[in-house]
Amino acid sequence: MPIPEDVTGEEIDKDVRQELQSLPKTLADDVAKNLVMVARLLDEDPEGAYGYSRVALRLASRVAAVREAAGFAAYATQKYGEALAEFRAAKRMTGNIDLWPVMADCERGLGRPEKALDMAGAPEVHKLDKAGQVEMRLVAAGARRDMGQLDAAIVTLQSPELASNSVQPWTARLRYAYADALLAAGREPEAREWFAKAVEADRDGSTDASDRLAELDGVEFMDALAEDEDEGEGGDAAEEAKD
């Protein structure tokens, strides 16, 4: 796959660059460039990112960072079985448990919410940092919802992190998930309150909490352009009627 000229490979994280030092320099540079493309495209063009991840994987499948990148690219394209295999490989290579929550979410994607819940109760969870533990809680709540256990999903999300007034990187998503679970359970007034709290915490627009809040409040967003076109057509019709 073609690599844009502005990509040098130097853009990658220094820890990943260090991992690639085990490879011959030319090969390391090629792998680095493909990893840069994976990171660049992951959100806006997951299929494109997946393509670059496969190239990196062919070139350096024994590098943990490559297996992890391939996992995230597969996950973004909903290839959950493939993603899980790559994440497991990366975990075996490094012994790092940071990928535990996303591995559990892959189990959900494969239609195995019970397995995701087993992972949520495993000893590995205690080794995760705060962000990882919150992520695991979100996955566990999702698994409960997959199983139709709405009340259990709500209880799963109730936590010190949810109750805290301080805004952390995970706060908006946690509040949003709680609001969404409340709404699914028919608790609309509470859901509205928590969507509003999610909006307060969502400083980078990572959720559509503001849209959900507006929807609950009965606000309809009119397309100004369509409105103008309608008026224009109405005006044309009136002119024709005069003629």
Disulfide bonds with the S-S distance in Angstrom:
none
